Amino acid sequence: MTQKMGTKGQVVIPKDLREQIGIGPGDDVAFEPVDDGIVVRRVGGRAALRGRFAESGMAARLLADRGKEPR
């Protein structure tokens, strides 16, 4: 899948890819140069689950399930 860069250097990240990595309007992303291109990564992430379930993995499973829901 390809996109054209606009005159201001902006590129649209296709919806399928945005949903796959869980980014949306207002989210921070980082750009990292690699040998043959650029890697775009989500910065930070969702607020960490605190308390007695912090190490249970429940938050990751809930976010994964939520990512599968239609918007």
PyMOL Python script that loads the backbone (N, CA, C, O; Angstrom):
from pymol import cmd

cmd.read_pdbstr("""\
ATOM      1  N   MET A   1       0.847  -1.161   0.000  1.00  0.00           N
ATOM      2  CA  MET A   1       0.000   0.000   0.000  1.00  0.00           C
ATOM      3  C   MET A   1       0.894   1.225   0.000  1.00  0.00           C
ATOM      4  O   MET A   1       1.878   1.279   0.738  1.00  0.00           O
ATOM      5  N   THR A   2       0.563   2.192  -0.809  1.00  0.00           N
ATOM      6  CA  THR A   2       1.379   3.398  -0.927  1.00  0.00           C
ATOM      7  C   THR A   2       0.509   4.639  -0.754  1.00  0.00           C
ATOM      8  O   THR A   2      -0.705   4.598  -0.954  1.00  0.00           O
ATOM      9  N   GLN A   3       1.150   5.735  -0.381  1.00  0.00           N
ATOM     10  CA  GLN A   3       0.482   7.026  -0.231  1.00  0.00           C
ATOM     11  C   GLN A   3       1.385   8.093  -0.828  1.00  0.00           C
ATOM     12  O   GLN A   3       2.606   7.937  -0.844  1.00  0.00           O
ATOM     13  N   LYS A   4       0.797   9.169  -1.317  1.00  0.00           N
ATOM     14  CA  LYS A   4       1.588  10.298  -1.821  1.00  0.00           C
ATOM     15  C   LYS A   4       1.812  11.296  -0.700  1.00  0.00           C
ATOM     16  O   LYS A   4       0.923  11.555   0.112  1.00  0.00           O
ATOM     17  N   MET A   5       3.009  11.847  -0.670  1.00  0.00           N
ATOM     18  CA  MET A   5       3.320  12.889   0.302  1.00  0.00           C
ATOM     19  C   MET A   5       2.775  14.214  -0.214  1.00  0.00           C
ATOM     20  O   MET A   5       2.929  14.540  -1.391  1.00  0.00           O
ATOM     21  N   GLY A   6       2.140  14.973   0.667  1.00  0.00           N
ATOM     22  CA  GLY A   6       1.608  16.276   0.307  1.00  0.00           C
ATOM     23  C   GLY A   6       2.698  17.338   0.292  1.00  0.00           C
ATOM     24  O   GLY A   6       3.849  17.068   0.636  1.00  0.00           O
ATOM     25  N   THR A   7       2.326  18.536  -0.106  1.00  0.00           N
ATOM     26  CA  THR A   7       3.295  19.627  -0.219  1.00  0.00           C
ATOM     27  C   THR A   7       3.892  20.028   1.126  1.00  0.00           C
ATOM     28  O   THR A   7       4.982  20.599   1.168  1.00  0.00           O
ATOM     29  N   LYS A   8       3.201  19.740   2.219  1.00  0.00           N
ATOM     30  CA  LYS A   8       3.718  20.067   3.557  1.00  0.00           C
ATOM     31  C   LYS A   8       4.474  18.902   4.189  1.00  0.00           C
ATOM     32  O   LYS A   8       4.815  18.951   5.371  1.00  0.00           O
ATOM     33  N   GLY A   9       4.739  17.843   3.401  1.00  0.00           N
ATOM     34  CA  GLY A   9       5.462  16.692   3.924  1.00  0.00           C
ATOM     35  C   GLY A   9       4.598  15.736   4.718  1.00  0.00           C
ATOM     36  O   GLY A   9       5.121  14.890   5.442  1.00  0.00           O
ATOM     37  N   GLN A  10       3.290  15.853   4.596  1.00  0.00           N
ATOM     38  CA  GLN A  10       2.383  14.992   5.349  1.00  0.00           C
ATOM     39  C   GLN A  10       1.971  13.775   4.529  1.00  0.00           C
ATOM     40  O   GLN A  10       1.806  13.848   3.311  1.00  0.00           O
ATOM     41  N   VAL A  11       1.809  12.649   5.234  1.00  0.00           N
ATOM     42  CA  VAL A  11       1.375  11.404   4.617  1.00  0.00           C
ATOM     43  C   VAL A  11       0.242  10.840   5.467  1.00  0.00           C
ATOM     44  O   VAL A  11       0.306  10.879   6.695  1.00  0.00           O
ATOM     45  N   VAL A  12      -0.779  10.322   4.826  1.00  0.00           N
ATOM     46  CA  VAL A  12      -1.890   9.702   5.543  1.00  0.00           C
ATOM     47  C   VAL A  12      -1.530   8.254   5.852  1.00  0.00           C
ATOM     48  O   VAL A  12      -1.127   7.502   4.966  1.00  0.00           O
ATOM     49  N   ILE A  13      -1.680   7.873   7.119  1.00  0.00           N
ATOM     50  CA  ILE A  13      -1.490   6.479   7.503  1.00  0.00           C
ATOM     51  C   ILE A  13      -2.843   5.795   7.290  1.00  0.00           C
ATOM     52  O   ILE A  13      -3.839   6.209   7.882  1.00  0.00           O
ATOM     53  N   PRO A  14      -2.891   4.770   6.464  1.00  0.00           N
ATOM     54  CA  PRO A  14      -4.168   4.109   6.168  1.00  0.00           C
ATOM     55  C   PRO A  14      -4.881   3.629   7.435  1.00  0.00           C
ATOM     56  O   PRO A  14      -4.250   3.220   8.410  1.00  0.00           O
ATOM     57  N   LYS A  15      -6.211   3.691   7.388  1.00  0.00           N
ATOM     58  CA  LYS A  15      -7.042   3.358   8.540  1.00  0.00           C
ATOM     59  C   LYS A  15      -6.731   1.968   9.098  1.00  0.00           C
ATOM     60  O   LYS A  15      -6.628   1.802  10.314  1.00  0.00           O
ATOM     61  N   ASP A  16      -6.582   0.975   8.228  1.00  0.00           N
ATOM     62  CA  ASP A  16      -6.295  -0.388   8.698  1.00  0.00           C
ATOM     63  C   ASP A  16      -5.028  -0.429   9.553  1.00  0.00           C
ATOM     64  O   ASP A  16      -4.992  -1.109  10.579  1.00  0.00           O
ATOM     65  N   LEU A  17      -3.995   0.295   9.132  1.00  0.00           N
ATOM     66  CA  LEU A  17      -2.740   0.308   9.887  1.00  0.00           C
ATOM     67  C   LEU A  17      -2.892   1.081  11.189  1.00  0.00           C
ATOM     68  O   LEU A  17      -2.362   0.661  12.218  1.00  0.00           O
ATOM     69  N   ARG A  18      -3.609   2.209  11.164  1.00  0.00           N
ATOM     70  CA  ARG A  18      -3.843   2.978  12.403  1.00  0.00           C
ATOM     71  C   ARG A  18      -4.557   2.112  13.430  1.00  0.00           C
ATOM     72  O   ARG A  18      -4.194   2.107  14.606  1.00  0.00           O
ATOM     73  N   GLU A  19      -5.569   1.382  12.985  1.00  0.00           N
ATOM     74  CA  GLU A  19      -6.312   0.516  13.905  1.00  0.00           C
ATOM     75  C   GLU A  19      -5.450  -0.634  14.410  1.00  0.00           C
ATOM     76  O   GLU A  19      -5.541  -1.019  15.576  1.00  0.00           O
ATOM     77  N   GLN A  20      -4.619  -1.177  13.536  1.00  0.00           N
ATOM     78  CA  GLN A  20      -3.775  -2.316  13.905  1.00  0.00           C
ATOM     79  C   GLN A  20      -2.797  -1.959  15.021  1.00  0.00           C
ATOM     80  O   GLN A  20      -2.560  -2.772  15.915  1.00  0.00           O
ATOM     81  N   ILE A  21      -2.223  -0.747  14.982  1.00  0.00           N
ATOM     82  CA  ILE A  21      -1.274  -0.376  16.037  1.00  0.00           C
ATOM     83  C   ILE A  21      -1.908   0.495  17.116  1.00  0.00           C
ATOM     84  O   ILE A  21      -1.240   0.886  18.073  1.00  0.00           O
ATOM     85  N   GLY A  22      -3.189   0.797  16.965  1.00  0.00           N
ATOM     86  CA  GLY A  22      -3.919   1.495  18.015  1.00  0.00           C
ATOM     87  C   GLY A  22      -3.614   2.974  18.143  1.00  0.00           C
ATOM     88  O   GLY A  22      -3.476   3.483  19.255  1.00  0.00           O
ATOM     89  N   ILE A  23      -3.507   3.671  17.019  1.00  0.00           N
ATOM     90  CA  ILE A  23      -3.304   5.120  17.088  1.00  0.00           C
ATOM     91  C   ILE A  23      -4.507   5.845  16.504  1.00  0.00           C
ATOM     92  O   ILE A  23      -5.218   5.324  15.645  1.00  0.00           O
ATOM     93  N   GLY A  24      -4.711   7.053  16.992  1.00  0.00           N
ATOM     94  CA  GLY A  24      -5.815   7.871  16.518  1.00  0.00           C
ATOM     95  C   GLY A  24      -5.469   9.340  16.661  1.00  0.00           C
ATOM     96  O   GLY A  24      -4.351   9.689  17.042  1.00  0.00           O
ATOM     97  N   PRO A  25      -6.429  10.202  16.354  1.00  0.00           N
ATOM     98  CA  PRO A  25      -6.190  11.649  16.445  1.00  0.00           C
ATOM     99  C   PRO A  25      -5.678  12.051  17.826  1.00  0.00           C
ATOM    100  O   PRO A  25      -6.234  11.645  18.846  1.00  0.00           O
ATOM    101  N   GLY A  26      -4.624  12.845  17.847  1.00  0.00           N
ATOM    102  CA  GLY A  26      -4.060  13.333  19.097  1.00  0.00           C
ATOM    103  C   GLY A  26      -3.000  12.431  19.708  1.00  0.00           C
ATOM    104  O   GLY A  26      -2.314  12.846  20.642  1.00  0.00           O
ATOM    105  N   ASP A  27      -2.844  11.211  19.209  1.00  0.00           N
ATOM    106  CA  ASP A  27      -1.819  10.305  19.741  1.00  0.00           C
ATOM    107  C   ASP A  27      -0.441  10.735  19.256  1.00  0.00           C
ATOM    108  O   ASP A  27      -0.298  11.283  18.163  1.00  0.00           O
ATOM    109  N   ASP A  28       0.564  10.482  20.076  1.00  0.00           N
ATOM    110  CA  ASP A  28       1.943  10.772  19.696  1.00  0.00           C
ATOM    111  C   ASP A  28       2.540   9.558  18.996  1.00  0.00           C
ATOM    112  O   ASP A  28       2.306   8.418  19.397  1.00  0.00           O
ATOM    113  N   VAL A  29       3.309   9.814  17.949  1.00  0.00           N
ATOM    114  CA  VAL A  29       4.030   8.755  17.250  1.00  0.00           C
ATOM    115  C   VAL A  29       5.487   9.174  17.126  1.00  0.00           C
ATOM    116  O   VAL A  29       5.810  10.361  17.087  1.00  0.00           O
ATOM    117  N   ALA A  30       6.358   8.171  17.065  1.00  0.00           N
ATOM    118  CA  ALA A  30       7.792   8.427  16.903  1.00  0.00           C
ATOM    119  C   ALA A  30       8.224   7.895  15.539  1.00  0.00           C
ATOM    120  O   ALA A  30       7.687   6.900  15.052  1.00  0.00           O
ATOM    121  N   PHE A  31       9.189   8.560  14.933  1.00  0.00           N
ATOM    122  CA  PHE A  31       9.732   8.162  13.645  1.00  0.00           C
ATOM    123  C   PHE A  31      11.186   7.745  13.848  1.00  0.00           C
ATOM    124  O   PHE A  31      11.974   8.457  14.471  1.00  0.00           O
ATOM    125  N   GLU A  32      11.520   6.575  13.308  1.00  0.00           N
ATOM    126  CA  GLU A  32      12.881   6.052  13.461  1.00  0.00           C
ATOM    127  C   GLU A  32      13.419   5.656  12.092  1.00  0.00           C
ATOM    128  O   GLU A  32      12.820   4.828  11.405  1.00  0.00           O
ATOM    129  N   PRO A  33      14.554   6.246  11.687  1.00  0.00           N
ATOM    130  CA  PRO A  33      15.129   5.846  10.403  1.00  0.00           C
ATOM    131  C   PRO A  33      15.727   4.446  10.491  1.00  0.00           C
ATOM    132  O   PRO A  33      16.372   4.095  11.480  1.00  0.00           O
ATOM    133  N   VAL A  34      15.508   3.661   9.459  1.00  0.00           N
ATOM    134  CA  VAL A  34      16.113   2.340   9.326  1.00  0.00           C
ATOM    135  C   VAL A  34      16.804   2.287   7.972  1.00  0.00           C
ATOM    136  O   VAL A  34      16.676   3.217   7.177  1.00  0.00           O
ATOM    137  N   ASP A  35      17.530   1.219   7.702  1.00  0.00           N
ATOM    138  CA  ASP A  35      18.326   1.132   6.474  1.00  0.00           C
ATOM    139  C   ASP A  35      17.560   1.496   5.214  1.00  0.00           C
ATOM    140  O   ASP A  35      18.056   2.256   4.383  1.00  0.00           O
ATOM    141  N   ASP A  36      16.360   0.961   5.065  1.00  0.00           N
ATOM    142  CA  ASP A  36      15.635   1.157   3.813  1.00  0.00           C
ATOM    143  C   ASP A  36      14.349   1.971   3.955  1.00  0.00           C
ATOM    144  O   ASP A  36      13.482   1.903   3.084  1.00  0.00           O
ATOM    145  N   GLY A  37      14.211   2.739   5.039  1.00  0.00           N
ATOM    146  CA  GLY A  37      12.992   3.530   5.199  1.00  0.00           C
ATOM    147  C   GLY A  37      12.846   4.137   6.576  1.00  0.00           C
ATOM    148  O   GLY A  37      13.826   4.527   7.211  1.00  0.00           O
ATOM    149  N   ILE A  38      11.603   4.209   7.027  1.00  0.00           N
ATOM    150  CA  ILE A  38      11.259   4.829   8.305  1.00  0.00           C
ATOM    151  C   ILE A  38      10.277   3.922   9.029  1.00  0.00           C
ATOM    152  O   ILE A  38       9.368   3.363   8.417  1.00  0.00           O
ATOM    153  N   VAL A  39      10.467   3.781  10.341  1.00  0.00           N
ATOM    154  CA  VAL A  39       9.530   3.037  11.175  1.00  0.00           C
ATOM    155  C   VAL A  39       8.720   4.056  11.971  1.00  0.00           C
ATOM    156  O   VAL A  39       9.278   4.991  12.546  1.00  0.00           O
ATOM    157  N   VAL A  40       7.402   3.870  12.000  1.00  0.00           N
ATOM    158  CA  VAL A  40       6.514   4.726  12.788  1.00  0.00           C
ATOM    159  C   VAL A  40       6.034   3.904  13.972  1.00  0.00           C
ATOM    160  O   VAL A  40       5.508   2.805  13.801  1.00  0.00           O
ATOM    161  N   ARG A  41       6.216   4.442  15.181  1.00  0.00           N
ATOM    162  CA  ARG A  41       5.815   3.724  16.391  1.00  0.00           C
ATOM    163  C   ARG A  41       4.891   4.592  17.246  1.00  0.00           C
ATOM    164  O   ARG A  41       5.024   5.814  17.304  1.00  0.00           O
ATOM    165  N   ARG A  42       3.957   3.919  17.901  1.00  0.00           N
ATOM    166  CA  ARG A  42       3.098   4.598  18.872  1.00  0.00           C
ATOM    167  C   ARG A  42       3.955   4.920  20.091  1.00  0.00           C
ATOM    168  O   ARG A  42       4.734   4.080  20.541  1.00  0.00           O
ATOM    169  N   VAL A  43       3.816   6.118  20.623  1.00  0.00           N
ATOM    170  CA  VAL A  43       4.584   6.540  21.792  1.00  0.00           C
ATOM    171  C   VAL A  43       3.700   6.423  23.026  1.00  0.00           C
ATOM    172  O   VAL A  43       2.515   6.754  22.996  1.00  0.00           O
ATOM    173  N   GLY A  44       4.293   5.952  24.097  1.00  0.00           N
ATOM    174  CA  GLY A  44       3.563   5.869  25.354  1.00  0.00           C
ATOM    175  C   GLY A  44       2.590   4.724  25.332  1.00  0.00           C
ATOM    176  O   GLY A  44       2.978   3.569  25.511  1.00  0.00           O
ATOM    177  N   GLY A  45       1.374   5.019  25.123  1.00  0.00           N
ATOM    178  CA  GLY A  45       0.348   3.990  25.118  1.00  0.00           C
ATOM    179  C   GLY A  45      -0.749   4.356  26.083  1.00  0.00           C
ATOM    180  O   GLY A  45      -0.839   5.485  26.563  1.00  0.00           O
ATOM    181  N   ARG A  46      -1.552   3.407  26.345  1.00  0.00           N
ATOM    182  CA  ARG A  46      -2.685   3.606  27.241  1.00  0.00           C
ATOM    183  C   ARG A  46      -2.190   3.688  28.683  1.00  0.00           C
ATOM    184  O   ARG A  46      -1.100   3.221  29.012  1.00  0.00           O
ATOM    185  N   ALA A  47      -3.006   4.283  29.518  1.00  0.00           N
ATOM    186  CA  ALA A  47      -2.660   4.367  30.937  1.00  0.00           C
ATOM    187  C   ALA A  47      -2.532   2.963  31.516  1.00  0.00           C
ATOM    188  O   ALA A  47      -3.352   2.086  31.240  1.00  0.00           O
ATOM    189  N   ALA A  48      -1.513   2.767  32.307  1.00  0.00           N
ATOM    190  CA  ALA A  48      -1.259   1.446  32.886  1.00  0.00           C
ATOM    191  C   ALA A  48      -2.324   1.094  33.919  1.00  0.00           C
ATOM    192  O   ALA A  48      -2.815   1.956  34.649  1.00  0.00           O
ATOM    193  N   LEU A  49      -2.667  -0.178  33.964  1.00  0.00           N
ATOM    194  CA  LEU A  49      -3.590  -0.666  34.968  1.00  0.00           C
ATOM    195  C   LEU A  49      -2.829  -0.755  36.285  1.00  0.00           C
ATOM    196  O   LEU A  49      -1.736  -1.318  36.344  1.00  0.00           O
ATOM    197  N   ARG A  50      -3.417  -0.193  37.344  1.00  0.00           N
ATOM    198  CA  ARG A  50      -2.743  -0.180  38.627  1.00  0.00           C
ATOM    199  C   ARG A  50      -3.453  -1.104  39.620  1.00  0.00           C
ATOM    200  O   ARG A  50      -4.530  -1.628  39.339  1.00  0.00           O
ATOM    201  N   GLY A  51      -2.843  -1.290  40.759  1.00  0.00           N
ATOM    202  CA  GLY A  51      -3.478  -2.074  41.805  1.00  0.00           C
ATOM    203  C   GLY A  51      -3.164  -3.553  41.706  1.00  0.00           C
ATOM    204  O   GLY A  51      -2.145  -3.953  41.143  1.00  0.00           O
ATOM    205  N   ARG A  52      -4.055  -4.358  42.261  1.00  0.00           N
ATOM    206  CA  ARG A  52      -3.758  -5.781  42.379  1.00  0.00           C
ATOM    207  C   ARG A  52      -3.737  -6.522  41.057  1.00  0.00           C
ATOM    208  O   ARG A  52      -3.249  -7.651  41.004  1.00  0.00           O
ATOM    209  N   PHE A  53      -4.259  -5.919  39.968  1.00  0.00           N
ATOM    210  CA  PHE A  53      -4.263  -6.575  38.663  1.00  0.00           C
ATOM    211  C   PHE A  53      -3.167  -6.053  37.735  1.00  0.00           C
ATOM    212  O   PHE A  53      -3.156  -6.379  36.548  1.00  0.00           O
ATOM    213  N   ALA A  54      -2.253  -5.253  38.260  1.00  0.00           N
ATOM    214  CA  ALA A  54      -1.233  -4.602  37.432  1.00  0.00           C
ATOM    215  C   ALA A  54      -0.389  -5.586  36.632  1.00  0.00           C
ATOM    216  O   ALA A  54      -0.024  -5.283  35.497  1.00  0.00           O
ATOM    217  N   GLU A  55      -0.071  -6.735  37.176  1.00  0.00           N
ATOM    218  CA  GLU A  55       0.793  -7.701  36.496  1.00  0.00           C
ATOM    219  C   GLU A  55       0.013  -8.869  35.891  1.00  0.00           C
ATOM    220  O   GLU A  55       0.613  -9.862  35.482  1.00  0.00           O
ATOM    221  N   SER A  56      -1.311  -8.762  35.830  1.00  0.00           N
ATOM    222  CA  SER A  56      -2.130  -9.893  35.387  1.00  0.00           C
ATOM    223  C   SER A  56      -2.201 -10.043  33.872  1.00  0.00           C
ATOM    224  O   SER A  56      -2.534 -11.119  33.376  1.00  0.00           O
ATOM    225  N   GLY A  57      -1.894  -8.982  33.130  1.00  0.00           N
ATOM    226  CA  GLY A  57      -2.030  -9.032  31.682  1.00  0.00           C
ATOM    227  C   GLY A  57      -3.452  -8.732  31.221  1.00  0.00           C
ATOM    228  O   GLY A  57      -3.738  -8.757  30.024  1.00  0.00           O
ATOM    229  N   MET A  58      -4.335  -8.452  32.163  1.00  0.00           N
ATOM    230  CA  MET A  58      -5.734  -8.210  31.844  1.00  0.00           C
ATOM    231  C   MET A  58      -5.907  -6.975  30.961  1.00  0.00           C
ATOM    232  O   MET A  58      -6.701  -6.993  30.020  1.00  0.00           O
ATOM    233  N   ALA A  59      -5.181  -5.922  31.252  1.00  0.00           N
ATOM    234  CA  ALA A  59      -5.320  -4.691  30.472  1.00  0.00           C
ATOM    235  C   ALA A  59      -4.951  -4.930  29.007  1.00  0.00           C
ATOM    236  O   ALA A  59      -5.639  -4.446  28.108  1.00  0.00           O
ATOM    237  N   ALA A  60      -3.887  -5.660  28.767  1.00  0.00           N
ATOM    238  CA  ALA A  60      -3.464  -5.951  27.393  1.00  0.00           C
ATOM    239  C   ALA A  60      -4.527  -6.761  26.662  1.00  0.00           C
ATOM    240  O   ALA A  60      -4.815  -6.502  25.493  1.00  0.00           O
ATOM    241  N   ARG A  61      -5.114  -7.747  27.351  1.00  0.00           N
ATOM    242  CA  ARG A  61      -6.161  -8.570  26.719  1.00  0.00           C
ATOM    243  C   ARG A  61      -7.404  -7.734  26.424  1.00  0.00           C
ATOM    244  O   ARG A  61      -8.012  -7.884  25.365  1.00  0.00           O
ATOM    245  N   LEU A  62      -7.783  -6.858  27.349  1.00  0.00           N
ATOM    246  CA  LEU A  62      -8.951  -6.004  27.130  1.00  0.00           C
ATOM    247  C   LEU A  62      -8.724  -5.037  25.968  1.00  0.00           C
ATOM    248  O   LEU A  62      -9.617  -4.825  25.148  1.00  0.00           O
ATOM    249  N   LEU A  63      -7.531  -4.455  25.904  1.00  0.00           N
ATOM    250  CA  LEU A  63      -7.227  -3.535  24.803  1.00  0.00           C
ATOM    251  C   LEU A  63      -7.179  -4.270  23.466  1.00  0.00           C
ATOM    252  O   LEU A  63      -7.609  -3.724  22.450  1.00  0.00           O
ATOM    253  N   ALA A  64      -6.665  -5.491  23.449  1.00  0.00           N
ATOM    254  CA  ALA A  64      -6.643  -6.281  22.215  1.00  0.00           C
ATOM    255  C   ALA A  64      -8.066  -6.586  21.759  1.00  0.00           C
ATOM    256  O   ALA A  64      -8.379  -6.472  20.573  1.00  0.00           O
ATOM    257  N   ASP A  65      -8.928  -6.973  22.697  1.00  0.00           N
ATOM    258  CA  ASP A  65     -10.326  -7.238  22.354  1.00  0.00           C
ATOM    259  C   ASP A  65     -11.014  -5.975  21.859  1.00  0.00           C
ATOM    260  O   ASP A  65     -11.780  -6.011  20.897  1.00  0.00           O
ATOM    261  N   ARG A  66     -10.739  -4.875  22.513  1.00  0.00           N
ATOM    262  CA  ARG A  66     -11.351  -3.604  22.112  1.00  0.00           C
ATOM    263  C   ARG A  66     -10.914  -3.209  20.693  1.00  0.00           C
ATOM    264  O   ARG A  66     -11.701  -2.657  19.926  1.00  0.00           O
ATOM    265  N   GLY A  67      -9.660  -3.498  20.359  1.00  0.00           N
ATOM    266  CA  GLY A  67      -9.157  -3.168  19.037  1.00  0.00           C
ATOM    267  C   GLY A  67      -9.844  -3.944  17.923  1.00  0.00           C
ATOM    268  O   GLY A  67      -9.830  -3.512  16.770  1.00  0.00           O
ATOM    269  N   LYS A  68     -10.441  -5.077  18.250  1.00  0.00           N
ATOM    270  CA  LYS A  68     -11.139  -5.895  17.263  1.00  0.00           C
ATOM    271  C   LYS A  68     -12.574  -5.424  17.022  1.00  0.00           C
ATOM    272  O   LYS A  68     -13.194  -5.807  16.030  1.00  0.00           O
ATOM    273  N   GLU A  69     -13.109  -4.586  17.934  1.00  0.00           N
ATOM    274  CA  GLU A  69     -14.486  -4.127  17.802  1.00  0.00           C
ATOM    275  C   GLU A  69     -14.631  -3.142  16.649  1.00  0.00           C
ATOM    276  O   GLU A  69     -13.738  -2.327  16.415  1.00  0.00           O
ATOM    277  N   PRO A  70     -15.745  -3.208  15.930  1.00  0.00           N
ATOM    278  CA  PRO A  70     -15.964  -2.218  14.866  1.00  0.00           C
ATOM    279  C   PRO A  70     -16.156  -0.836  15.454  1.00  0.00           C
ATOM    280  O   PRO A  70     -16.714  -0.682  16.541  1.00  0.00           O
ATOM    281  N   ARG A  71     -15.692   0.164  14.733  1.00  0.00           N
ATOM    282  CA  ARG A  71     -15.824   1.547  15.231  1.00  0.00           C
ATOM    283  C   ARG A  71     -16.926   2.259  14.513  1.00  0.00           C
ATOM    284  O   ARG A  71     -17.189   3.428  14.792  1.00  0.00           O
TER     285      ARG A  71
END
""", "prot")
cmd.dss("prot")
cmd.show_as("cartoon", "prot")
cmd.util.cbc("prot")
cmd.orient("prot")
